[in-house]
Amino acid sequence: MKKLFLISLLFAAIGTNAQSEKYVAAMKKNLDLMDSAKTTADFQNVSNAFERIGDAEKTQWLPYYYAGLALTRAGWTDQKLDKDANAEKIKALCDKAEVLDKNAEICTIRNMAATQQMLVDPQTRWQTSGMEASAALQKGMQLDPNNPRLYYLQGMSMFNTPEQFGGGKDKAKPLFAKSVELFKKQEHKPLYPNWGQDQAEQMLAKCQ
């Protein structure tokens, strides 16, 4: 009986390892595709692929996170994209991710989705989408005050806010500096987000 139990444990371990290897390979493949994506269709296809991985795995939040990240990149690059429809899809992916884990990285995606909605019409949307974007950053700071991407996004918001409304380069500079500092200290984990350092360094240089 004991021998049968040990054999079953061995096969279970082999099965789990095989599934893990398949998951890692699929994730790496689609991360490479996202890095090389250029068109909205490219980003949407990658997003769909990540979502399928998440639906198949059922316990991993990262596929849904990257599915959302791919769509935020489409939102930044395609001026003709329906930003509201795109943002609602991103938020739905964040909802899926947060069923599995609530963390600061997901908050960065929520911030970008809401920011893209606000930029459609800043004068009328800053009290709705703008507040939503700010709330996402605040929640992220509560979850992980050492996340460098939060400071980068906060710096971008401050950089693009006119000085007469409390923004500008001088207000953004310490946020970008903090972001760069935290990026240099951050320990990278396989498959985990690692974007933002180059952008933060470039923005810090613009504030000098």
Buried (B, 14 or more C-beta within 10 A) or exposed (E): EEEEEEEEEEEEEEEEEEEEEEBEEBBEEBBEBBEEBEEBEBBBBBBBBBBBBBEEBEEBBBBBBBBBBBBBBBBEEBEEBEBEEBBEBBBBBBEBBBEBBEBBBBBBBBBBBBBBBBBEEEEEBBEEBBEBBBBBBBBBBEBBEEBBBBBBBBBBBBBEBEEEEEBBBEBBBBBBBBBBBBBEEBEEEEBEBEBBBEBBBEBBEEBE
